[in-house]
Amino acid sequence: MIISSTTDYREAARRHLPPFLFHYIDGGAYAEQTMRRNMADLQDLALRQRVLKGVGQVDLSTRVFGEDFALPVALAPVGLTGMYARRGEVQAARAAASRGVPFTMSSVSVCPIEEVQPAIDRPMWFQLYVLKDRGFMQNALDRAWAAGVRTLVFTVDMPVPGARYRDRHSGMSGPHAAMRRMLQAVTHPGWAWDVGLMGRPHDLGNVSAYLGKAITLEDYVGWLGANFDPSIGWRDLEWIRESWKGSMVLKGILDADDARDAVRFGADGIVVSNHGGRQLDGVLSSARALPVIADAVKGELTLMADSGIRSGLDVVRMLALGADAVMLGRAFVYALAAGGALGGEAGVANLLDLVASEMRVAMTLTGARAIGEISRESLVSAGLVA
Ligand code: FNR
């Protein structure tokens, strides 16, 4: 199979993964309207072609939270990344490090912090949810800091899990889910090793590290489901702000008032995000929310954005709308899950190369030599999305 874009990686992942895993990654909440709008609203933004600007060599590098980035991109935290390729968190982290960008480890990982951070030569970022089990949160923060993590991504848009129709249909959630997952994995061609994660106790990432024992995948998902905390408010985050000495980024902000509250709270950054359309269907796409938020808080904290980015052109569009840097979610996961020689670490590294080369073309043809030269002037229709 010839790979030239995220669309190809998505198709490779669809062929390689058991259906319940592909749909878990690919799907969104309810009728998936926000998920579709994330992509459509970005792609509808017309880049403003400028010619004969003598652009020459384009510089994609930037600095965020005192860290050098080879391009203004980080890998988003994605739960169960270790299910999409063998020791998937390690593979994705190595690919990101090799391309000079950060990998964000989800707290819902298969590999523990202590396995992933030593495998790379730059600090990874660590993502945490607000969970009822504050002991788990403290334990994860302590272990992340001890391992060398300095950037904490705190996800605030998951006080309750969003309902995803596809997961009900595929057997990823709902009654008899565990049984169906096992059957699908066992019967799927080429999917043997991960069956080891199904049904029997396994060393499962940060939760096993905290509980001090091996657990089954079903226990893991059950533990997480019982731990979402819908009562969470700004005050519940203060102890984290005070005890975490590194940068703290709040992920899942979609409203300018919340962005202003994040500034008052003392966040170092925010990620404008609707969780890739996986939480509340019907909310604004990131591309529509971002310019309003940029008008409210740009310059007061680091402004990141995700949801719907599928190419280097989309990265340039998000920067034009006001983001300092972006996160890639499904785009890198499809590459990781592409299987065989196409996927894994090599797949994610290649995906980042594709994004970088697309960015170079977009910047050259919009007349931007460096990341700081991308602005709303790089778009024809910026005014239409606000
Ligand atoms: C996610 N996302 C996510 N976010 C987070 O903070 N913690 C997590 O554990 C997860 N898990 C997760 C699993 C899967 C399969 C997906 C696709 C996404 C959301 C993720 O960080 C990011 O916000 C979105 O993926 C961005 O949207 P796109 O780029 O996928 O459209």
Residues whose N, C-alpha, C, O or C-beta is under 5 A from the ligand:
A	BS01	FNR	Y24 I25 A76 P77 V78 G79 S106 V108 Q127 T155 S273 H275 G276 D306 S307 G308 I309 M327 L328 G329 R330 A331
